[in-house]
Amino acid sequence: MTDLTIGIVGGGQLARMMNEAATPLGLRVRLLAEAPQTSAAQVVPATTVGDYADEATVLAFADHVDAVTFDHEHVPTALLARLEAAGTPVRPGPAALEFAQDKAAMRARLSAMGIPCPAWRVVSTPDALADFATDVGWPVIAKTSRGGYDGKGVWKVPGPDGVEEPFTALTHALGPTERHTDADGPAPDVVILAEEFVPFTRELSVLVARRPGGQAVVYPVTETVQRDGICHATTTPAPGLSPERAAAIEALGVRIAEELGVVGILAVELMERPTGEVVVNELAMRPHNTGHWSIEGAVTSQFENHVRAVADLPLGSTALRAPAAVMTNVLGGTNPDLVGSLSRVLADPDVRVHLYGKGVKPGRKVGHVTVLDADVEEARRRARAAAAVLEGERA
């Protein structure tokens, strides 16, 4: 295998970090980006700017790569199937990716596998949503089956007066990445998924990397802190999780990856009930925000294991490099000059900073910081302090 080229569809920070992981391995990267100055386009010389939903653009891009993978999950699966039929390996393939794109399909498949999920139902009218809530109790969660990210396309419906809102939203486009929407509203395959409201004690995540032939490795379970649907911080390994519970969650992630045929990284987001039981919340089939800690905190990062899997190379160790790894996202705040703040942040020599080359906008993910420490609370304190400087709280 010489001069193997991985094609990445999507120009965000995940593609940027995939490129960083591919370079030491001698793997070439080509990028299909939405715009010339996206996060990854700034650092990948072989960048094509084009529409990931345009068949001619994607097929032409694939002519120059040995395998295709993704920074996001929005490429239509029918287009990916045509890529596969033309002989380009697509990793993960469209058959697997469907369960990351369509929440209703994901719930149906996981339930058929016996994987623990919240109580759920596809509902077609406000009255049907109210009937579901009568069965499981208020409040309930309503989601669009396709599209939505960082809390968008998700509603907590507190009572009968709120059942109209999710259906009203179906008449409007959800955002710039939802190619299934148009001026007349969403395509017919977008439905409302109703779920029980889970009074979870915390959220967890487990990441699995899997090769085409089936070799799989799993990362330690991570505790995540979400606010308004956005990941703010992670702690790995998840504190207070017994070895038996951690092993069971890791086995759950591996089983899902195997049965869905995922190639690359699978992220399984979970909610932990007060009883200690977990239910699956979401799936992602790409490197994931809850695994960013692994760049410094694991022997092999999620990004390196993803590109290894896409290139069908042996996977690396997921062992921890320190007793605790804490990652805190840097969200756009009052500080417009992130680089100008580095002298203060890096005064702590153990803080590792990753900036994504994005313009600062309120609430936008513009970077992350990671701290490794023997003391988890000390790691959290230092990571929060570093992120606060970059966000402007102490600027």
C-alpha positions as CSV (number, residue, x, y, z in Angstrom):
1,M,0.0,0.0,0.0
2,T,1.6,3.2,-1.1
3,D,0.3,6.8,-1.2
4,L,-3.0,5.8,0.2
5,T,-5.4,8.8,0.1
6,I,-8.3,9.2,2.5
7,G,-11.1,11.5,1.3
8,I,-12.9,13.4,4.1
9,V,-16.3,14.9,3.3
10,G,-16.9,17.9,5.5
11,G,-14.5,20.7,6.5
12,G,-15.0,21.1,10.2
13,Q,-12.7,20.6,13.2
14,L,-13.1,16.9,13.1
15,A,-11.6,16.7,9.7
16,R,-8.9,19.1,10.8
17,M,-7.9,16.7,13.6
18,M,-8.2,13.6,11.4
19,N,-5.7,15.2,9.1
20,E,-3.3,15.8,12.0
21,A,-3.6,12.1,12.9
22,A,-3.1,10.9,9.3
23,T,0.0,12.9,8.6
24,P,2.5,11.0,10.9
25,L,1.3,7.7,9.3
26,G,2.1,8.9,5.8
27,L,-1.6,8.9,4.8
28,R,-2.6,11.5,2.4
29,V,-5.8,13.5,2.9
30,R,-8.1,15.1,0.4
31,L,-11.0,17.3,1.7
32,L,-14.4,18.1,0.3
33,A,-15.2,21.3,2.2
34,E,-18.3,23.6,2.2
35,A,-16.2,26.7,1.9
36,P,-12.5,27.6,1.3
37,Q,-11.8,28.8,4.9
38,T,-13.5,26.1,7.0
39,S,-11.5,24.7,9.9
40,A,-10.0,21.8,8.0
41,A,-9.6,23.6,4.7
42,Q,-7.1,26.0,6.4
43,V,-4.7,23.1,6.9
44,V,-5.4,20.6,4.1
45,P,-3.7,21.7,0.9
46,A,-5.7,19.2,-1.3
47,T,-9.1,20.8,-0.7
48,T,-12.1,20.8,-3.1
49,V,-14.9,23.3,-2.3
50,G,-18.3,21.9,-3.2
51,D,-21.7,20.7,-2.2
52,Y,-21.6,17.3,-0.4
53,A,-25.2,16.6,-1.5
54,D,-24.4,17.1,-5.2
55,E,-23.8,13.7,-6.9
56,A,-21.4,14.9,-9.6
57,T,-19.3,16.8,-7.1
58,V,-19.0,13.8,-4.7
59,L,-18.3,11.3,-7.5
60,A,-15.6,13.5,-9.0
61,F,-14.1,13.9,-5.5
62,A,-14.1,10.1,-5.0
63,D,-12.1,9.6,-8.2
64,H,-9.0,10.9,-6.4
65,V,-9.2,9.0,-3.1
66,D,-8.9,5.4,-2.0
67,A,-11.6,5.5,0.7
68,V,-14.2,8.1,1.8
69,T,-15.0,9.0,5.4
70,F,-16.9,11.9,7.0
71,D,-16.7,15.0,9.3
72,H,-20.5,14.9,9.6
73,E,-23.4,12.5,8.9
74,H,-25.4,14.5,6.4
75,V,-24.4,13.0,3.0
76,P,-27.5,11.3,1.6
77,T,-27.1,7.5,1.9
78,A,-28.4,7.0,-1.6
79,L,-25.4,8.9,-2.9
80,L,-23.1,6.9,-0.7
81,A,-24.5,3.7,-2.1
82,R,-23.7,4.9,-5.6
83,L,-20.1,5.6,-4.5
84,E,-19.9,2.1,-3.2
85,A,-21.3,0.7,-6.4
86,A,-18.7,2.6,-8.3
87,G,-16.0,0.8,-6.3
88,T,-15.0,3.4,-3.6
89,P,-14.9,2.1,-0.1
90,V,-17.2,4.2,2.1
91,R,-16.4,4.1,5.8
92,P,-18.8,3.8,7.6
93,G,-21.0,2.5,4.8
94,P,-24.5,3.8,4.0
95,A,-26.1,0.7,5.6
96,A,-24.5,1.7,8.9
97,L,-24.7,5.4,8.6
98,E,-28.5,5.3,8.2
99,F,-28.8,4.6,11.9
100,A,-26.8,7.8,12.7
101,Q,-28.8,9.9,10.3
102,D,-32.3,8.6,11.2
103,K,-33.2,8.6,14.9
104,A,-36.4,6.6,14.3
105,A,-34.5,3.9,12.4
106,M,-31.9,3.9,15.1
107,R,-34.5,3.4,17.8
108,A,-36.2,0.6,15.9
109,R,-32.9,-1.3,15.2
110,L,-31.5,-0.9,18.7
111,S,-34.8,-2.0,20.3
112,A,-34.9,-5.1,18.0
113,M,-31.4,-5.9,19.3
114,G,-32.5,-5.7,22.9
115,I,-30.3,-2.6,23.5
116,P,-31.8,-0.4,26.3
117,C,-33.5,2.7,25.0
118,P,-35.9,5.2,26.4
119,A,-39.6,4.4,25.7
120,W,-40.3,5.8,22.2
121,R,-42.8,6.1,19.5
122,V,-43.1,7.8,16.0
123,V,-45.9,10.2,16.2
124,S,-47.6,11.9,13.2
125,T,-49.9,14.5,15.0
126,P,-49.9,16.6,18.1
127,D,-52.7,14.4,19.5
128,A,-50.5,11.3,19.0
129,L,-47.7,13.0,20.9
130,A,-50.2,13.8,23.7
131,D,-51.4,10.2,23.7
132,F,-47.8,9.0,24.1
133,A,-47.3,11.4,27.0
134,T,-50.4,10.0,28.6
135,D,-48.8,6.5,28.5
136,V,-45.3,7.5,29.7
137,G,-46.0,10.6,31.7
138,W,-45.1,14.3,31.2
139,P,-42.8,15.8,30.3
140,V,-41.7,14.1,27.0
141,I,-39.0,14.7,24.5
142,A,-39.8,15.3,20.9
143,K,-37.1,15.1,18.2
144,T,-37.0,15.4,14.4
145,S,-35.9,12.0,13.1
146,R,-33.4,13.6,10.8
147,G,-31.2,16.7,11.1
148,G,-30.7,18.6,14.2
149,Y,-27.4,19.0,16.1
150,D,-26.2,20.7,19.3
151,G,-29.7,20.8,20.8
152,K,-31.5,21.9,17.6
153,G,-34.4,19.9,16.5
154,V,-35.1,18.7,20.0
155,W,-37.9,19.9,22.3
156,K,-38.8,19.1,26.0
157,V,-42.6,19.2,26.0
158,P,-43.8,20.0,29.5
159,G,-47.5,19.4,29.0
160,P,-50.4,19.4,26.5
161,D,-50.0,23.0,25.6
162,G,-46.6,22.3,24.0
163,V,-47.5,19.5,21.6
164,E,-48.0,21.7,18.6
165,E,-44.4,23.2,18.5
166,P,-42.5,20.3,17.1
167,F,-44.9,19.9,14.2
168,T,-44.9,23.6,13.5
169,A,-41.1,23.3,13.2
170,L,-41.4,20.7,10.5
171,T,-42.6,23.4,8.1
172,H,-39.3,25.2,8.4
173,A,-35.8,24.2,7.5
174,L,-33.8,23.1,10.6
175,G,-30.5,24.6,9.6
176,P,-27.9,24.9,6.9
177,T,-26.8,21.3,7.1
178,E,-30.2,19.8,6.6
179,R,-30.3,19.1,2.9
180,H,-33.5,17.2,3.3
181,T,-35.4,20.5,3.8
182,D,-36.5,23.1,1.3
183,A,-38.7,26.1,1.0
184,D,-41.8,23.9,1.3
185,G,-40.7,22.2,4.4
186,P,-38.9,18.9,5.1
187,A,-39.1,15.8,3.0
188,P,-41.7,13.2,3.9
189,D,-39.1,10.9,5.5
190,V,-38.6,13.4,8.4
191,V,-40.9,12.5,11.3
192,I,-41.3,13.4,14.9
193,L,-39.9,10.9,17.4
194,A,-41.4,11.0,20.8
195,E,-39.4,9.7,23.8
196,E,-39.9,9.4,27.5
197,F,-38.1,12.0,29.5
198,V,-35.3,10.2,31.3
199,P,-34.5,11.8,34.7
200,F,-30.8,10.8,34.3
201,T,-28.2,11.3,37.0
202,R,-25.5,11.9,34.4
203,E,-24.6,11.4,30.7
204,L,-21.9,8.9,29.6
205,S,-20.2,8.1,26.3
206,V,-18.3,5.1,25.0
207,L,-16.3,5.1,21.8
208,V,-15.4,2.1,19.7
209,A,-13.0,1.9,16.7
210,R,-13.6,-0.9,14.3
211,R,-11.8,-2.1,11.1
212,P,-13.5,-3.6,8.0
213,G,-12.5,-7.1,9.0
214,G,-14.0,-6.8,12.5
215,Q,-11.1,-5.9,14.7
216,A,-12.4,-3.5,17.4
217,V,-11.0,-1.6,20.3
218,V,-12.9,0.4,22.9
219,Y,-12.0,3.5,24.9
220,P,-12.7,3.9,28.6
221,V,-16.2,5.2,29.4
222,T,-16.4,9.0,29.6
223,E,-18.7,11.2,31.7
224,T,-20.0,14.1,29.8
225,V,-21.5,17.4,30.9
226,Q,-24.1,18.8,28.4
227,R,-25.7,22.2,28.6
228,D,-28.4,23.3,26.2
229,G,-27.6,20.3,24.0
230,I,-23.9,21.2,23.7
231,C,-21.1,19.2,25.2
232,H,-19.2,21.4,27.7
233,A,-16.8,19.0,29.4
234,T,-15.8,15.4,29.7
235,T,-14.0,13.3,32.3
236,T,-12.3,10.0,31.6
237,P,-12.6,7.5,33.0
238,A,-16.1,8.2,34.3
239,P,-15.8,8.7,38.0
240,G,-17.7,6.4,40.3
241,L,-18.3,3.7,37.7
242,S,-17.5,0.2,39.0
243,P,-15.2,-2.0,36.8
244,E,-18.1,-4.3,36.2
245,R,-20.4,-1.5,35.0
246,A,-17.7,0.0,32.9
247,A,-17.0,-3.3,31.3
248,A,-20.7,-3.8,30.5
249,I,-21.0,-0.4,28.9
250,E,-17.8,-1.0,26.8
251,A,-19.2,-4.4,25.7
252,L,-22.5,-2.7,24.8
253,G,-20.6,-0.3,22.5
254,V,-18.6,-3.0,20.8
255,R,-21.8,-5.0,20.2
256,I,-23.6,-2.1,18.6
257,A,-20.5,-1.4,16.3
258,E,-20.3,-5.1,15.3
259,E,-24.1,-5.6,14.6
260,L,-24.4,-2.3,12.7
261,G,-21.2,-3.0,10.7
262,V,-19.6,0.3,11.6
263,V,-16.1,1.0,10.2
264,G,-14.2,3.8,12.0
265,I,-15.3,5.4,15.2
266,L,-18.7,4.8,16.7
267,A,-19.7,7.0,19.6
268,V,-22.6,5.8,21.8
269,E,-24.1,8.5,24.0
270,L,-25.9,7.2,27.1
271,M,-28.0,8.4,30.0
272,E,-27.5,6.8,33.4
273,R,-30.7,6.4,35.4
274,P,-30.7,6.8,39.2
275,T,-30.7,2.9,39.4
276,G,-27.3,2.9,37.6
277,E,-28.9,1.4,34.4
278,V,-28.0,3.1,31.1
279,V,-30.1,3.8,28.0
280,V,-28.8,4.8,24.6
281,N,-29.4,8.4,23.7
282,E,-27.6,9.0,20.4
283,L,-25.2,7.3,18.0
284,A,-22.5,9.1,15.9
285,M,-20.3,7.3,13.4
286,R,-17.3,9.6,13.2
287,P,-14.8,11.0,15.7
288,H,-16.8,12.6,18.5
289,N,-16.5,15.6,20.8
290,T,-16.7,13.3,23.8
291,G,-13.5,11.6,22.6
292,H,-11.3,14.7,22.1
293,W,-9.6,13.9,25.4
294,S,-7.9,10.9,23.7
295,I,-5.5,13.1,21.7
296,E,-3.4,13.5,24.8
297,G,-5.1,11.1,27.2
298,A,-4.9,7.8,25.3
299,V,-2.0,5.9,23.7
300,T,-3.9,6.2,20.4
301,S,-6.3,9.0,19.8
302,Q,-9.8,8.5,18.4
303,F,-8.7,10.4,15.3
304,E,-5.7,8.1,14.7
305,N,-7.8,5.0,15.2
306,H,-10.4,6.4,12.9
307,V,-8.0,6.9,10.1
308,R,-6.4,3.6,10.8
309,A,-9.7,1.9,10.5
310,V,-10.6,3.8,7.3
311,A,-7.2,2.7,5.8
312,D,-7.8,-0.8,7.2
313,L,-4.6,-0.7,9.3
314,P,-4.2,-2.4,12.7
315,L,-5.8,-0.4,15.5
316,G,-3.8,1.1,18.4
317,S,-4.1,0.9,22.1
318,T,-6.8,2.9,23.8
319,A,-5.1,2.7,27.2
320,L,-5.1,5.9,29.4
321,R,-1.9,7.9,29.7
322,A,-2.9,9.3,33.1
323,P,-5.4,8.5,35.9
324,A,-7.7,11.2,34.8
325,A,-8.2,13.1,31.5
326,V,-10.5,16.2,31.5
327,M,-11.5,18.0,28.3
328,T,-13.3,21.3,28.3
329,N,-14.8,22.9,25.2
330,V,-13.9,26.5,24.4
331,L,-17.1,28.3,23.4
332,G,-17.2,31.7,21.7
333,G,-17.5,34.4,24.4
334,T,-16.3,37.9,24.9
335,N,-12.7,37.3,23.9
336,P,-12.1,37.8,20.1
337,D,-8.4,37.1,20.3
338,L,-7.9,33.5,21.2
339,V,-4.2,33.3,20.2
340,G,-3.5,36.5,22.1
341,S,-4.7,34.7,25.3
342,L,-2.3,31.8,24.9
343,S,0.5,33.3,27.0
344,R,-1.8,33.2,30.0
345,V,-3.3,29.8,29.3
346,L,0.0,28.1,28.6
347,A,1.5,29.4,31.8
348,D,0.2,26.1,33.1
349,P,2.6,23.8,31.2
350,D,0.3,20.8,31.4
351,V,-2.6,22.4,29.6
352,R,-3.0,21.3,26.0
353,V,-4.9,23.7,23.7
354,H,-6.6,23.0,20.4
355,L,-7.9,26.0,18.5
356,Y,-10.1,25.3,15.4
357,G,-9.4,28.4,13.3
358,K,-13.0,29.6,13.6
359,G,-14.3,33.1,14.0
360,V,-15.6,33.7,17.5
361,K,-19.4,33.7,17.8
362,P,-21.4,33.4,21.0
363,G,-21.7,29.7,22.0
364,R,-19.8,28.4,19.0
365,K,-17.2,25.6,19.6
366,V,-13.9,27.3,18.7
367,G,-11.5,25.0,20.5
368,H,-10.9,22.7,23.5
369,V,-8.4,22.3,26.2
370,T,-7.3,19.0,27.9
371,V,-5.6,18.4,31.2
372,L,-4.2,15.1,32.5
373,D,-3.7,14.7,36.3
374,A,-3.7,12.1,39.0
375,D,-6.5,14.1,40.8
376,V,-9.7,14.4,38.8
377,E,-10.9,17.5,40.6
378,E,-7.6,19.2,40.0
379,A,-7.8,18.3,36.3
380,R,-11.3,19.8,36.1
381,R,-10.3,23.0,37.9
382,R,-7.3,23.6,35.6
383,A,-9.2,22.8,32.4
384,R,-12.1,25.1,33.4
385,A,-9.6,27.9,34.3
386,A,-7.9,27.6,30.9
387,A,-11.2,27.6,29.0
388,A,-12.4,30.6,30.9
389,V,-9.4,32.7,29.9
390,L,-10.0,31.8,26.2
391,E,-13.7,32.5,26.5
392,G,-12.9,35.9,28.0
393,E,-14.2,35.4,31.5
394,R,-10.7,36.5,32.8
395,A,-9.5,38.4,29.7
